[in-house]
């Protein structure tokens, strides 16, 4: 038995294909530097939530609007290379994991700083 569910295996392949399509085949000049950071595929393989990160945070709503409008085209292009009976519908969303990771990193740095201050202020 394989260690991963089918949705995870197909999701990885689909994420790679969507990333190539967004980077190379979408010719929208309004689309800035966009990275496909992840994809979560439902267990029934009917819906794919595609997580997107952009370089400039203020361009995110515009980028998501463009990508969701182009979802049909992206799905059609993905169907040419990914051999599935039905390509899932695509929903583009903001990837909050980078922001979350940054918050965790800052918390850990603050804890480290407090610990150093404790050690420094302890009587010898």
C-alpha positions in Angstrom: 0.0 0.0 0.0 1.3 3.5 -0.9 2.1 5.8 2.0 0.1 8.8 0.6 -3.4 9.2 -0.3 -4.2 9.6 -4.0 -5.3 13.2 -3.5 -1.8 14.1 -2.2 0.0 12.5 -5.1 -2.3 14.0 -7.7 -2.1 17.4 -5.8 1.6 17.5 -6.1 1.6 16.9 -9.8 -1.3 19.4 -10.4 0.5 22.1 -8.3 3.6 21.7 -10.5 1.6 21.9 -13.7 -0.5 24.9 -12.5 2.7 26.7 -11.5 4.2 26.2 -15.0 1.0 27.5 -16.6 0.8 30.6 -14.4 4.5 31.4 -14.9 4.7 30.7 -18.6 1.4 30.7 -20.4 -0.7 33.4 -18.8 0.1 36.6 -20.7 -1.6 39.2 -18.4 0.6 42.2 -17.8 -1.2 43.0 -14.6 0.0 39.8 -13.1 3.1 40.5 -11.0 5.6 38.1 -9.5 3.4 35.3 -8.4 4.4 32.0 -6.8 2.2 28.9 -6.4 3.1 27.8 -2.9 0.8 24.9 -2.3 -2.3 23.0 -3.4 -4.9 21.2 -1.3 -7.0 18.8 -3.2 -10.3 17.4 -1.8 -10.4 13.6 -1.3 -12.9 13.3 -4.1 -10.6 15.2 -6.5 -13.3 17.6 -7.5 -11.9 20.9 -5.9 -8.4 22.2 -5.7 -7.5 25.1 -3.4 -4.4 26.7 -4.9 -2.3 28.8 -2.5 -0.6 31.9 -3.9 2.1 34.2 -2.7 3.0 37.5 -4.3 6.0 39.7 -3.9 4.1 42.9 -3.2 1.4 42.3 -0.6 -0.9 45.2 -1.9 -1.1 43.4 -5.3 -2.6 40.2 -3.8 -6.4 41.0 -4.2 -5.8 42.0 -7.9 -3.7 38.8 -8.5 -6.3 36.5 -6.9 -9.0 38.1 -9.0 -7.0 37.6 -12.2 -6.2 34.0 -11.4 -9.7 33.1 -10.4 -10.9 34.7 -13.7 -8.4 32.6 -15.6 -9.2 29.4 -13.7 -11.0 27.9 -16.6 -8.1 28.5 -19.0 -5.6 27.1 -16.4 -7.8 24.0 -15.9 -8.0 23.5 -19.6 -4.2 23.8 -20.1 -3.6 21.4 -17.1 -5.9 18.8 -18.7 -3.5 18.6 -21.6 -0.6 17.3 -19.5 -2.3 15.7 -16.4 -4.1 12.6 -17.3 -7.2 12.5 -15.1 -10.8 11.7 -16.0 -11.8 15.1 -14.6 -9.6 18.0 -13.7 -10.7 19.6 -10.4 -12.2 23.1 -10.3 -9.6 25.6 -9.1 -10.0 28.2 -6.3 -7.0 30.5 -5.8 -6.4 31.7 -2.3 -3.8 33.7 -0.3 -1.1 31.6 1.3 -0.9 32.6 4.9 1.8 30.1 5.9 4.7 32.5 5.2 3.1 35.2 7.4 2.4 32.5 10.1 6.0 31.3 9.9 7.3 34.8 10.3 5.1 35.3 13.3 6.4 32.1 14.9 10.0 33.1 14.2 9.5 36.5 15.8 8.0 34.8 18.9 10.9 32.5 19.2 13.4 35.4 18.9 11.5 37.2 21.6 11.7 34.2 23.9 15.4 33.8 23.2 15.9 37.5 24.0 14.0 37.2 27.3 16.0 34.1 28.3 19.3 35.9 27.6 18.2 38.8 29.8 17.3 36.3 32.6 20.7 34.7 32.5 22.4 38.1 32.3 20.5 39.4 35.4 20.9 36.3 37.5 23.2 36.8 40.5 26.5 34.9 40.2 
